[in-house]
Amino acid sequence: MDASRAPRLTLYGRAWCHLCDDMRAELEPLLAEFGAQVTLVDVDTDPVLEALYNELVPVLVCEGVELCHYRLDAARVRAALAIRAARI
């Protein structure tokens, strides 16, 4: 799959957050399965993001839709990625 057309996710978190590390690790198999890419965003680098996601991190978003926070909802993420992969 062309990387520019791969499904894209955004993971909002913190550098020191163990839940963020856990979600990132649990997300790896799904990224590989769908050829998806994830962008990591540290909410502590942006006051607006910090205010928005402060107590919710990690927050996983796909095309502006929040898929899960705190823990990975693998079923919901898989469904979202399947829908986007079908469009390609």
N, C-alpha and C positions, 0 to 999 in steps of 0.2 A: 504494500500500500504506500502511496505517495505520502511522505511525512507531512506535507502541507495540507493534506486532506484528512489526516488522522484525527479521530475524536480528541478533543482537548478538555482537560480538567484543570481546575485551579484548587490548590490546597492552601487554605489560609491557616497559619499556625504561628508558632514561636520557636526560636532556636533551642530553648531550654525545656520544651514541653515533651514529656515522655508519651503522652497520648498522641501527639503529632507524629512522633517517631513510629509509634505502633501503627497508626493509620497508614502512613507512607509504606511501611513494610508489608502490611496486609493488602495494599493496593497493587503491589508489583505484579502478582499473577494476572490480575484483570487487565493491567496495562499491556502485558505481553499477549494475552489472549486476543485483545481487540486492536493491537497496534496503536493504542492510545498514548497520549503524552500528558504529563502533568507539570504544571508550573507551580513552584513553591513560592509563597508570598509570606514574608514575616510581617505580621500585623503591627509589631512594635516599631516598624520603620515609617509608619504612616498614621498620624493621629485620627484620621477619618476611619481607616480600617480598624484601628485599635478600639475606637468607640463602637463600631458596628459589631465586631466579632469578639471583643474582649473576653467575656466569660464563656463563649461557645467553642473556642478552638479545641481541636481542629475542626475546620469547616470545609467540606468538599463541595465544590460547585462545578456544574457543567452548563456552559452556555447561559449563565446567569441564573440557573435554577439550583438552589441548595438541595443536595442529595442527602447529606447527613452531617451530623456534628457529634463530637465526643468520640464516637465509635463508628467504624466502617459498617455501613449497611450494604453488604456485598450484593444482595439480591436487587436492591434498588439501583446500585451503580451498574451492575451487569445489564439490567433492563435498559437503562439510559444509554449505555454504550452500544447495545444491540440496535436500538432505534437509530442512533446516529450512524452506525456502520452500515445499516440497510439503505441509508440515503445516498451512500457513496457509490 
